[in-house]
């Protein structure tokens, strides 16, 4: 190996120091300028405060969640799958939170590693905004299966059901058939606009055939469905679950129909 470890070490330290700068913001507040950026190009806001007993606080002063709130419902970060990941990220990166402010309290000699820890945490938290959009259709149905089986058990579910008494029933698939309290429950998973439209057509055919049934519609992310498609679907369908992340809502509405 021809690489000189000492030279590499010195070069790396020089480059990293050039990309991390400290600016005085006020008498008792310093700002850390880093090469960390949000997906829209805005830089992370990191600050240093001196705390009692020689402790240094590295903090975003609540800027991260405020920045993400411009285009996202940040309350969702604390629910369902996002909520679990949110807590896991903070724990893995040794980050504390208080009223939306992310911070690390530590000795000054650990400042450099804590800049990377907090930067990593803020990046992962920012990436939670892509959780639903990045969920592929196959993964959505896997997640839906898992939640259904956990709530009511696989033995109580018929997948890919067709209502044989309806003409051309094979053209109007029903994702899940579940025996309900008062009528059969037809449950549809809706990962995208095309499935929303197909589900609307299927429900309208069932209603036209005067089939006695109840329905429950579970979206991967309801906010991605165009308003006109959603309006037509809501006219034909029953109760809706806006996202698989709303696990408590899903369980409550499902058990109310079949439990």
N, C-alpha and C positions, 0 to 999 in steps of 0.2 A: 504494500500500500504506500503510494507516494505522497499522500495528503499530509500536510503538516498540521497537526492538531492545534498547536499553539497559535499559528497564524490564523487558522479558521476561527478559533475562539476569539481572538482579538478583533478580527473582521466582523464577526457576528455581533459582538458587543458594540462596536462602533456604529454599525448599521441600525441596530435596535435602538440605541440611544438617540440616533438622529431622527427616528420616527416617533419618539415619545418625548414630549416637552412639557414643562411646568410653567403655568402663567399665574400671576397674582390677580385674583378677582376682587378681593377685598382684604381688609386687615387680618381676618382670621379664616380666609377661604382661598384655596389654590385650585386651579383647574388643570386636569391632566389631558393634554392633547395626544391622542393615539391614532393609529391607522385603522381603527374599527369604525365601520359605517353600517347604517341601516340599508335595506334594499333600495330605498328611494334616494340614496346618496347623502343623507344627513348624517353627520358624525355622532358618535356616542358622546354623551355628556357625563364625564367623570370628574369628581371633585375630591379634595383632601381636606379633612378637618382635624384639628388637634383635640383630642378628648382627654379627660382626666387620667391620671396615673400613667402618663407617657404613652397612651394608646393613640394610634392613628386610625381614623375612619376614612375608608375609601367608599364613596357613595355616588349614586346617579341622581340623588335628590328628587326622585320621583319622575324624572324626565322620560324614562323608557316607556312606562305605561301610558303617560300622557301622550307621547308621540304615537304609540300604537293605537290609542283610542280615537284618533282622527278618522281612521278607516275601519276600525274593528270594535266589536262589543267585547271589551276586556273582561266583563263579568264572566264570559264563557271560559276564560282561562282557569277559573276555579271550579268548574263543573266537569263531571264525567271523566273521559279519557284525558282531556286537556288538564284538568285539575290534578290528576295523578302525576302526569308528566311535569307539570309546573312545580309541584312539591319535590319531585325527584331531582329536577334540575338544581333547585336551590340547595338541596342536601348534598349533591355530588360536588358542587362548586363552593361549598362552605359559605353560602350567601344568606344573610338575614334579610327580613322584610318588615317594614313598619309603615302602614298606611300607603302602600304603593311605592315606597322608597326601598331600593335594594342597596345593601351596604355590607362591608366586611370590616370588622374591628380587629386590629392586630398590632404587633410591634412594628416599628418603622423598618427594621431590617427585612421584613417579609413583604414590603410594599410592591416590589417588582412582580413577584409571583401572584400577589393578590390582584394586580392590574390585569393579568392574564386570566385569572379565575373569574373575576367579575365580568370581563369582556366576553369570556366564553359563555357565562350564564346569560348575559343579555342577548347574545346571538341565538342561543337555544330558545329563549323565551320569545324572541321575535319570530323564530321559525314556527312557533305554535300557530301563527296566523295561517299557515299553509296546510295545517293538518287535514282539514276536510278536502281542500282542493287537490291535495296530493294523493288522496285515497283512491286507488284504482277500483274499477267496478268489481273485479274479482275479490279484492280485499273487502269491499263493502259487504258483499254477500257472505263472506266468511265471518265477518264481525257480526252480521245480523243473525246468522245461524247460531253462533256461539251464545249470543244474548238470549235468543229464543229458547234454546235448549236448556240454558241455565235457569230461566224463569219458570218454564212449564214442562220441560222434559221432551226429549226427542220422540218418545212413544206417542205423544199426543198431537204430532204434527205430520201432515202429508205434504211433501214438497212437490212442486210442479203439477198442481192439480188442474184437471179440466172438468168443467160441468157438462157432463155427457148429454144432458137433455137439451142443450142449446145448439142450434145449427152451427156447423163449422167450429165446434168447441176448441179444436186444436189450435185455431188461430187466435184464441183469446186466453192465454195461459194465466193461471192464478198461482202466484209464488208459493203460498202456503195456505192449506186448509186446516182449520182448527175447530173442533167441536165447541160451540159457544153455549152460554147459559140459555139463551132464548132463540138463537138461530146460528147457523154455521158462520164462522168468522173467516173471511177471505182477507189475508194479509199480503200487502204488496210492498216490496222494497223498491225505492226510487232513487237511483244514483245519478240520474241525469235527465235532461229535457226529453229525450226520445222515449225513455221509459215512462215519464210522466204522461206523455201523449198516448202511449199504448195503454196505460192503466186507465186513462179517461175513457178510451174507446171500449175497453173490456167492461168497465163498470156500467157504461151506458147500455151495452148489449145485455148485460145481466138484468138491469132495471127494465129494459124493454121486454125481456122474456118473463118478467114478473117473478124472478127468483127471490125466494125468501133468504136473505143473508144480511150480515153485518160486515163492515170493512174497517180496516186500520191501515193507514199509509205511513211508512217510515222512510224519511229522506236521508240521503247522505249529507246534504246541506240544502235546506229548503230555500235559502237566500240566493242560490244559483239558478233557480227555476224562473224563467220569464213570467211576469205578472199575469199575462193573458192565459198562459198554459196553467198556471197555478189556480187562477179563478175558475177555469173550466173543470179542473180536477176537483176542486173543493165543492163545486155544484153537484158532481156525480158521486163523490166519495164520502166517507164517514170521518172519523177522528184522524188527526194527523200528528205525527211526531216530527219536529223540525230537524232533528239530527240524532244520529246514534249516540252522540255524546250525552244526550239527555236521558240517561239510563233510568233514573228514578221515575221520570214522566212515562217512559216506555213501559216499565214494569207495572206502574199503577193503572194505566189505561188498559193494558193487556189483561191483567188479572181481574179487572172490573168486568170484562166481557166473558172470560172463560173460567175464572177461579171459582 
